[in-house]
């Protein structure tokens, strides 16, 4: 945001301050249980009416604002991931009709060894997660190298090796989601199972807030001769919200991918399956008995003779259907949870606002142009007040004052007081002559569940803290701080579809 310069005469009489509002960059669209549900679509993307198989590029936010959606029979729609791998969010102001196929399935990892296609260059590669889902782990190299674990909060663990009169390779664990993934089975006849390839943990919520895709299966360990197979990719994640009706007579798939099979003398172990993804539909009316599936991926076949090594099967994903009028009678895989239409994204996103300067209240909707005008006789230092919502108390606010010319100065407020729902603080600062821009910033620790959900934006590491920042003339950003101390700066728009209670 920018503030406009004033004439010399105006500069002599006024100080101009820009209020900065730091929001947590999560769209808030309250659902109404007793009134007609509104998806919040702006309709800016028009009608979506593909007539042939179509690959749709996800925008940076992952959010589409359609008027209507019509996918006819015989047409398959898939999505090309954006850089942040956000879930797919389809908002429509009118009807959504899916008679064809909406495909967000995770990918299968290639077969390896004698079971492969002869191209050893792809042996061990992981299955790719669907949009909003996570990739599988890589298969271990030949000569007994361990595989790698699947990506995501429920990634299956990698297969390892053990010796019992020779080298034995173990499969990867299945990805977890609605429940834990299945562990790989790895044993010589009569022996106990080896402690490798355990299944990934369960995570997420049955209401699919936040909306998170499936996790990848663990990669199998390498054998004496061949590479282990990679884990299957996790199913993707999609939210379909209509202000009218959603009618599914075709298919919506967010299944997890299978792992590749393995065969041949000296074969590697197989990876685990990728877990199913997430499908959430919210509308005034949901109808149609088409297929809605987010099942977990299976492990590939292994021909091991007297030695038994099998990758783990993955957990199913989650399905949520919310409507005031519900005429669908068919089951889903897995079984769906249901309720009246709720919020498309979680209400209660954290906010930080400058609410007043020197006793002058800031406008509810700042424009960045003369939002607060102080008399030339205003005496320094002045008091600047802040309010926050859904930011933990005890945190401080850093205020930076940037004059039209000269160096910026910063002061830090005392700790926020009040409650997480509503808190406040104030700080005194000396304002320079002429127009100035004020910028506020706060950093705080986030809950583990949100940290896991944000891992896709931070090198697949759990995010521990987040800093909310806005700079004049630049897009708002969030800086994510991981548990290992790394920092990732993310444009606010890429987090728009991740609605989470902080």
C-alpha positions as CSV (number, residue, x, y, z in Angstrom):
1,X,0.0,0.0,0.0
2,X,1.1,3.6,-0.6
3,X,0.3,7.0,0.8
4,X,0.1,10.0,-1.5
5,X,2.5,12.9,-1.1
6,X,0.9,16.2,-0.1
7,X,1.7,19.7,-1.4
8,X,4.2,21.8,0.6
9,X,1.4,23.8,2.2
10,X,-0.4,20.6,3.3
11,X,2.8,19.1,4.6
12,X,3.3,22.1,6.8
13,X,-0.1,21.6,8.4
14,X,-0.6,17.9,8.5
15,X,1.0,14.7,9.4
16,X,-0.4,11.8,7.5
17,X,-0.3,8.2,8.8
18,X,-1.2,5.0,7.1
19,X,-3.0,2.4,9.2
20,X,-1.8,-1.1,8.5
21,X,-4.0,-4.1,9.1
22,X,-2.2,-7.4,9.4
23,X,-4.6,-10.2,8.8
24,X,-3.6,-13.9,9.0
25,X,-4.4,-14.2,5.3
26,X,-7.2,-16.8,5.7
27,X,-10.5,-16.1,3.9
28,X,-13.5,-15.9,6.2
29,X,-16.9,-16.8,4.9
30,X,-19.3,-17.5,7.7
31,X,-21.8,-20.3,6.9
32,X,-25.5,-19.8,7.8
33,X,-27.4,-22.7,9.3
34,X,-30.8,-21.0,9.1
35,X,-30.5,-18.9,6.0
36,X,-29.5,-19.8,2.4
37,X,-25.8,-20.8,2.2
38,X,-23.5,-18.4,0.3
39,X,-20.3,-19.9,-1.1
40,X,-18.7,-16.5,-1.2
41,X,-17.9,-16.8,-5.0
42,X,-17.3,-13.5,-6.7
43,X,-18.0,-15.1,-10.1
44,X,-14.8,-13.6,-11.5
45,X,-13.8,-16.8,-13.3
46,X,-17.2,-17.1,-15.1
47,X,-18.8,-20.4,-16.0
48,X,-16.7,-23.5,-16.2
49,X,-18.0,-25.8,-19.0
50,X,-15.3,-28.1,-20.3
51,X,-16.3,-30.2,-23.3
52,X,-13.1,-32.3,-23.6
53,X,-10.6,-33.7,-21.1
54,X,-9.1,-30.7,-19.4
55,X,-6.0,-30.0,-17.3
56,X,-6.6,-26.9,-15.2
57,X,-3.7,-24.9,-13.9
58,X,-4.3,-24.0,-10.2
59,X,-3.9,-20.2,-9.5
60,X,-1.5,-19.3,-6.7
61,X,-4.3,-19.3,-4.1
62,X,-5.8,-22.6,-5.4
63,X,-9.2,-20.8,-5.3
64,X,-11.6,-20.6,-8.3
65,X,-14.6,-18.2,-8.3
66,X,-17.1,-19.6,-10.8
67,X,-20.7,-18.7,-11.6
68,X,-21.6,-22.3,-12.6
69,X,-19.7,-25.6,-13.1
70,X,-20.8,-28.3,-15.6
71,X,-18.5,-31.3,-16.2
72,X,-20.4,-33.4,-18.7
73,X,-20.3,-37.2,-19.0
74,X,-17.2,-38.4,-20.8
75,X,-15.1,-35.5,-19.7
76,X,-12.3,-35.8,-17.1
77,X,-10.9,-32.7,-15.3
78,X,-7.5,-32.9,-13.6
79,X,-5.4,-30.1,-12.1
80,X,-1.8,-28.9,-12.5
81,X,-0.4,-28.0,-9.1
82,X,0.6,-24.5,-8.2
83,X,4.0,-23.8,-6.6
84,X,2.7,-24.1,-3.0
85,X,0.7,-27.2,-3.8
86,X,-2.5,-25.8,-2.3
87,X,-5.8,-27.8,-2.2
88,X,-8.3,-27.2,-5.0
89,X,-11.1,-24.8,-3.9
90,X,-14.1,-24.5,-6.3
91,X,-16.5,-21.7,-5.3
92,X,-19.7,-21.3,-7.4
93,X,-22.5,-18.8,-7.1
94,X,-24.8,-21.1,-9.1
95,X,-25.2,-24.8,-9.7
96,X,-22.4,-27.4,-9.9
97,X,-23.1,-30.5,-12.0
98,X,-20.5,-33.3,-12.2
99,X,-21.5,-36.0,-14.7
100,X,-18.0,-36.6,-15.8
101,X,-14.9,-37.2,-13.6
102,X,-13.1,-34.8,-11.3
103,X,-9.8,-36.5,-10.7
104,X,-7.4,-35.6,-7.8
105,X,-5.9,-39.1,-7.3
106,X,-2.4,-39.6,-6.0
107,X,0.1,-41.3,-8.4
108,X,1.3,-44.9,-8.4
109,X,5.1,-45.4,-8.0
110,X,6.8,-47.3,-10.8
111,X,7.3,-51.1,-10.7
112,X,10.9,-52.1,-10.1
113,X,13.3,-54.9,-10.9
114,X,11.9,-57.7,-13.1
115,X,8.4,-56.3,-12.5
116,X,9.4,-53.1,-14.1
117,X,9.1,-51.9,-17.7
118,X,12.8,-52.3,-18.4
119,X,13.6,-48.6,-17.8
120,X,15.6,-48.8,-14.6
121,X,15.8,-45.0,-14.6
122,X,12.4,-44.7,-13.0
123,X,12.9,-47.4,-10.5
124,X,12.6,-46.1,-7.0
125,X,10.8,-42.9,-7.9
126,X,7.9,-41.9,-5.6
127,X,4.3,-41.6,-6.5
128,X,3.3,-38.0,-6.9
129,X,0.6,-36.6,-4.6
130,X,-2.6,-35.2,-6.0
131,X,-3.1,-31.4,-5.8
132,X,-3.0,-30.6,-2.1
133,X,-1.6,-34.1,-1.3
134,X,1.9,-35.3,-0.6
135,X,4.5,-37.4,-2.5
136,X,5.6,-40.9,-1.5
137,X,9.1,-41.7,-0.3
138,X,11.9,-42.9,-2.6
139,X,12.9,-46.5,-2.8
140,X,16.3,-47.4,-1.4
141,X,19.2,-48.0,-3.7
142,X,20.5,-51.6,-4.4
143,X,22.8,-53.2,-1.9
144,X,20.6,-52.7,1.0
145,X,20.1,-49.0,1.2
146,X,17.1,-47.8,3.3
147,X,14.2,-46.1,1.5
148,X,12.9,-42.6,2.5
149,X,9.7,-41.8,4.4
150,X,6.6,-40.5,2.7
151,X,5.9,-36.8,2.7
152,X,3.1,-35.2,4.7
153,X,1.9,-35.2,8.3
154,X,0.9,-38.9,8.0
155,X,3.8,-40.0,5.8
156,X,4.6,-43.8,6.0
157,X,8.0,-44.7,7.4
158,X,10.7,-46.0,5.2
159,X,11.7,-49.6,4.8
160,X,15.0,-50.8,6.2
161,X,17.2,-53.9,6.0
162,X,18.2,-56.6,8.4
163,X,20.5,-59.7,8.2
164,X,19.4,-63.2,8.9
165,X,21.8,-65.4,7.0
166,X,21.8,-62.8,4.3
167,X,20.4,-59.4,3.4
168,X,16.7,-58.9,3.7
169,X,14.9,-55.7,2.6
170,X,11.7,-54.4,4.2
171,X,8.9,-52.6,2.6
172,X,7.6,-49.0,3.4
173,X,4.7,-48.3,5.7
174,X,1.4,-47.0,4.4
175,X,0.4,-43.4,4.7
176,X,-1.9,-42.4,7.5
177,X,-4.9,-39.9,7.5
178,X,-8.3,-40.8,8.9
179,X,-6.4,-43.5,10.9
180,X,-2.9,-44.7,11.0
181,X,-1.4,-46.4,8.0
182,X,-0.6,-50.1,8.0
183,X,2.9,-51.2,8.8
184,X,4.9,-53.2,6.3
185,X,5.4,-56.9,6.9
186,X,9.0,-58.0,6.7
187,X,10.1,-61.4,8.0
188,X,11.9,-64.7,7.1
189,X,9.6,-67.7,7.6
190,X,9.5,-68.4,11.4
191,X,11.1,-65.1,12.4
192,X,9.5,-62.0,13.9
193,X,8.6,-58.9,12.0
194,X,11.4,-56.4,11.6
195,X,11.0,-53.0,13.2
196,X,10.9,-51.1,9.9
197,X,8.2,-49.7,7.6
198,X,5.8,-48.6,10.3
199,X,2.6,-46.9,9.1
200,X,2.1,-43.1,9.2
201,X,0.1,-41.4,11.9
202,X,-3.5,-40.2,11.7
203,X,-4.1,-36.5,11.5
204,X,-6.7,-33.8,10.6
205,X,-10.3,-33.3,11.4
206,X,-13.5,-35.0,10.3
207,X,-15.0,-31.6,9.4
208,X,-12.0,-31.0,7.1
209,X,-11.0,-27.7,8.6
210,X,-8.2,-27.3,7.7
211,X,-8.5,-28.9,4.3
212,X,-5.4,-31.2,3.9
213,X,-4.7,-33.9,1.4
214,X,-3.3,-37.4,1.8
215,X,0.2,-38.4,2.8
216,X,2.7,-40.5,0.8
217,X,3.7,-44.0,1.6
218,X,7.2,-44.9,2.7
219,X,9.7,-46.2,0.2
220,X,10.9,-49.8,0.2
221,X,14.5,-50.7,1.0
222,X,16.9,-51.7,-1.8
223,X,17.7,-55.4,-2.4
224,X,21.0,-57.0,-3.4
225,X,20.5,-56.2,-7.1
226,X,17.5,-54.0,-7.6
227,X,16.2,-50.7,-6.1
228,X,13.2,-50.7,-3.8
229,X,9.9,-49.3,-5.1
230,X,8.8,-45.8,-4.0
231,X,5.8,-45.1,-1.9
232,X,2.4,-44.2,-3.5
233,X,1.4,-40.5,-3.6
234,X,-1.3,-39.2,-1.3
235,X,-4.7,-38.3,-2.7
236,X,-5.4,-34.6,-3.3
237,X,-7.8,-32.3,-1.5
238,X,-10.8,-30.4,-2.9
239,X,-13.5,-28.2,-1.6
240,X,-16.6,-27.6,-3.7
241,X,-19.0,-24.9,-2.4
242,X,-22.1,-23.7,-4.2
243,X,-24.7,-21.1,-3.3
244,X,-27.2,-23.3,-5.1
245,X,-26.9,-27.1,-5.6
246,X,-24.2,-29.7,-6.2
247,X,-25.3,-32.7,-8.2
248,X,-22.8,-35.6,-8.6
249,X,-23.9,-38.2,-11.0
250,X,-20.3,-38.9,-12.3
251,X,-17.2,-39.4,-10.1
252,X,-15.0,-37.4,-7.8
253,X,-11.8,-39.3,-7.0
254,X,-9.2,-38.3,-4.3
255,X,-7.8,-41.8,-3.8
256,X,-4.2,-42.5,-2.7
257,X,-1.8,-44.0,-5.1
258,X,-0.5,-47.6,-4.9
259,X,3.2,-48.4,-4.6
260,X,5.0,-50.2,-7.4
261,X,5.5,-54.0,-7.5
262,X,8.9,-55.7,-7.2
263,X,10.3,-59.0,-8.6
264,X,13.4,-60.8,-9.7
265,X,16.5,-62.2,-8.0
266,X,17.9,-59.7,-5.6
267,X,14.7,-57.6,-5.7
268,X,14.1,-54.5,-3.6
269,X,11.2,-54.2,-1.2
270,X,8.0,-52.5,-2.2
271,X,6.9,-49.2,-0.8
272,X,3.7,-48.4,1.1
273,X,0.5,-47.0,-0.4
274,X,-0.4,-43.3,-0.2
275,X,-3.3,-42.3,1.9
276,X,-6.6,-41.1,0.5
277,X,-7.2,-37.4,0.3
278,X,-10.0,-35.0,1.3
279,X,-13.3,-34.2,-0.4
280,X,-15.6,-31.6,1.1
281,X,-18.9,-30.4,-0.6
282,X,-21.0,-27.6,0.9
283,X,-24.2,-26.4,-0.7
284,X,-27.8,-25.6,-0.1
285,X,-28.7,-28.9,-1.9
286,X,-26.5,-32.0,-2.5
287,X,-27.9,-34.6,-4.9
288,X,-26.8,-37.4,-7.2
289,X,-25.6,-40.9,-6.5
290,X,-22.3,-40.8,-8.3
291,X,-19.0,-42.1,-7.0
292,X,-17.2,-40.0,-4.3
293,X,-14.0,-41.8,-3.2
294,X,-10.9,-41.0,-1.1
295,X,-9.7,-44.5,-0.4
296,X,-6.1,-45.4,0.6
297,X,-3.6,-46.9,-1.8
298,X,-2.4,-50.5,-1.6
299,X,1.1,-51.8,-1.7
300,X,2.5,-53.4,-4.8
301,X,3.0,-57.2,-5.2
302,X,6.3,-58.8,-4.1
303,X,7.5,-62.3,-5.1
304,X,9.8,-63.2,-2.3
305,X,9.8,-67.0,-2.0
306,X,10.5,-68.1,1.6
307,X,11.2,-64.5,2.5
308,X,8.2,-62.4,3.2
309,X,8.3,-58.6,2.6
310,X,5.1,-56.6,1.9
311,X,4.6,-52.9,1.9
312,X,1.9,-51.4,4.1
313,X,-1.6,-50.4,2.9
314,X,-2.6,-46.8,3.5
315,X,-5.5,-45.3,5.4
316,X,-8.5,-43.9,3.8
317,X,-8.9,-40.1,3.6
318,X,-11.9,-38.0,4.7
319,X,-15.2,-37.0,3.1
320,X,-17.5,-34.3,4.3
321,X,-20.9,-33.4,2.8
322,X,-22.9,-30.4,4.1
323,X,-26.3,-29.3,2.9
324,X,-29.7,-28.0,4.0
325,X,-31.4,-30.4,1.5
326,X,-29.8,-33.8,1.1
327,X,-31.2,-36.2,-1.5
328,X,-28.2,-38.4,-2.1
329,X,-28.7,-42.0,-1.0
330,X,-25.5,-43.6,-2.1
331,X,-22.6,-44.3,0.2
332,X,-19.1,-42.9,-0.2
333,X,-15.6,-44.5,0.3
334,X,-14.9,-43.9,3.1
335,X,-18.2,-43.1,4.8
336,X,-18.9,-39.3,4.9
337,X,-19.7,-37.1,7.8
338,X,-22.4,-34.6,7.4
339,X,-24.1,-31.5,8.8
340,X,-25.9,-28.3,7.8
341,X,-23.7,-26.0,5.7
342,X,-20.9,-24.5,7.8
343,X,-18.1,-22.0,7.1
344,X,-16.2,-22.5,3.9
345,X,-13.2,-21.4,5.8
346,X,-12.8,-21.2,9.6
347,X,-14.0,-17.9,11.0
348,X,-11.8,-16.3,13.6
349,X,-8.7,-15.6,11.6
350,X,-6.1,-13.7,13.5
351,X,-5.9,-9.9,12.9
352,X,-3.7,-7.1,14.0
353,X,-4.8,-3.5,13.5
354,X,-3.7,0.0,14.4
355,X,-6.8,1.5,15.9
356,X,-5.7,5.0,16.9
357,X,-2.9,7.5,16.9
358,X,-2.7,10.4,19.4
359,X,-6.4,9.9,20.3
360,X,-7.6,10.0,16.6
361,X,-9.4,6.8,15.7
362,X,-8.3,4.9,12.6
363,X,-11.0,4.2,9.9
364,X,-12.5,0.8,9.8
365,X,-11.4,0.4,6.2
366,X,-8.0,2.1,5.6
367,X,-7.3,3.3,2.1
368,X,-3.6,4.1,2.5
369,X,-4.2,7.7,1.6
370,X,-4.5,10.2,4.6
371,X,-6.2,7.6,6.8
372,X,-5.3,9.6,9.9
373,X,-4.6,13.4,9.8
374,X,-3.1,15.0,12.9
375,X,-3.0,18.7,13.6
376,X,0.4,20.3,13.1
377,X,0.3,21.3,16.8
378,X,0.3,17.6,17.9
379,X,2.9,17.1,20.7
380,X,5.4,14.2,20.5
381,X,5.6,11.5,21.7
382,X,2.2,10.2,20.6
383,X,0.4,7.0,21.7
384,X,-0.4,4.4,19.1
385,X,-3.0,1.8,20.0
386,X,-3.4,-1.8,18.6
387,X,-6.1,-4.4,18.8
388,X,-5.8,-8.1,17.9
389,X,-8.2,-11.0,17.5
390,X,-7.3,-14.6,17.8
391,X,-3.6,-13.8,18.6
392,X,-2.4,-15.2,21.9
393,X,-2.0,-12.6,24.7
394,X,1.5,-12.0,26.0
395,X,2.9,-11.4,22.5
396,X,4.2,-8.0,21.6
397,X,3.7,-5.7,18.5
398,X,6.6,-4.1,16.7
399,X,5.7,-0.7,15.2
400,X,7.8,0.8,12.4
401,X,7.5,4.4,11.4
402,X,8.8,5.2,7.9
403,X,8.9,9.0,7.0
404,X,8.8,10.3,3.5
405,X,12.5,11.0,3.8
406,X,15.0,9.9,6.5
407,X,15.5,6.7,8.4
408,X,12.7,4.5,9.8
409,X,12.4,3.9,13.5
410,X,10.9,1.0,15.4
411,X,9.4,0.5,18.9
412,X,8.0,-2.6,20.6
413,X,4.8,-2.5,22.6
414,X,4.3,-4.1,26.0
415,X,2.7,-7.5,26.0
416,X,-0.9,-7.8,24.6
417,X,-3.5,-8.0,27.4
418,X,-7.1,-9.2,27.3
419,X,-7.9,-12.5,25.8
420,X,-7.0,-14.5,22.7
421,X,-10.3,-13.5,21.2
422,X,-9.7,-9.8,21.8
423,X,-6.6,-8.2,23.1
424,X,-4.9,-4.8,22.9
425,X,-1.7,-2.9,23.5
426,X,-0.3,0.6,23.1
427,X,3.1,2.2,22.6
428,X,4.5,5.7,22.5
429,X,6.5,6.9,19.5
430,X,7.9,10.1,18.2
431,X,6.6,11.1,14.8
432,X,8.6,13.0,12.2
433,X,7.3,16.1,10.4
434,X,5.4,15.4,7.2
435,X,3.7,12.2,6.0
436,X,4.7,8.9,7.5
437,X,3.7,5.3,7.0
438,X,3.1,3.0,10.0
439,X,3.6,-0.7,9.8
440,X,2.8,-3.2,12.5
441,X,4.1,-6.7,12.9
442,X,3.6,-9.6,15.4
443,X,5.2,-13.0,15.7
444,X,3.7,-15.9,17.7
445,X,3.7,-19.6,18.1
446,X,1.0,-21.6,16.4
447,X,-0.6,-24.9,17.4
448,X,0.9,-28.2,16.2
449,X,-2.0,-29.2,14.0
450,X,-1.7,-25.9,12.0
451,X,2.1,-26.3,11.9
452,X,1.6,-29.7,10.3
453,X,-0.9,-28.3,7.8
454,X,1.5,-25.5,6.9
455,X,4.4,-27.9,6.3
456,X,3.7,-27.9,2.6
457,X,4.8,-24.3,2.5
458,X,8.0,-24.9,4.6
459,X,10.0,-27.7,3.0
460,X,7.7,-30.3,4.6
461,X,8.8,-29.3,8.1
462,X,6.4,-28.5,10.9
463,X,5.9,-24.7,11.3
464,X,6.4,-23.5,14.8
465,X,5.9,-19.7,14.6
466,X,4.5,-17.3,12.1
467,X,5.2,-13.6,11.5
468,X,2.5,-11.4,10.0
469,X,3.8,-8.5,7.9
470,X,2.8,-6.0,5.3
471,X,5.0,-3.5,3.5
472,X,3.9,-0.4,1.5
473,X,3.3,-1.1,-2.1
474,X,4.0,-4.9,-1.7
475,X,1.8,-7.9,-1.3
476,X,1.2,-9.0,2.3
477,X,3.4,-11.9,3.4
478,X,3.7,-14.4,6.2
479,X,7.1,-15.7,7.4
480,X,6.9,-19.3,8.5
481,X,9.5,-20.4,11.1
482,X,10.0,-24.2,11.3
483,X,11.0,-26.3,14.2
484,X,14.6,-26.5,12.9
485,X,14.9,-22.7,12.7
486,X,14.4,-22.3,8.9
487,X,12.3,-19.5,7.5
488,X,10.0,-19.4,4.5
489,X,8.3,-16.3,3.2
490,X,5.0,-17.0,1.7
491,X,2.7,-14.6,-0.2
492,X,-0.5,-14.1,1.6
493,X,-2.6,-15.3,-1.4
494,X,-1.0,-18.8,-1.3
495,X,-2.5,-19.3,2.2
496,X,-6.0,-18.1,1.3
497,X,-7.5,-21.6,1.2
498,X,-6.1,-22.9,4.4
499,X,-8.7,-21.9,7.0
500,X,-7.6,-22.8,10.5
501,X,-8.5,-21.9,14.0
502,X,-5.4,-20.6,15.7
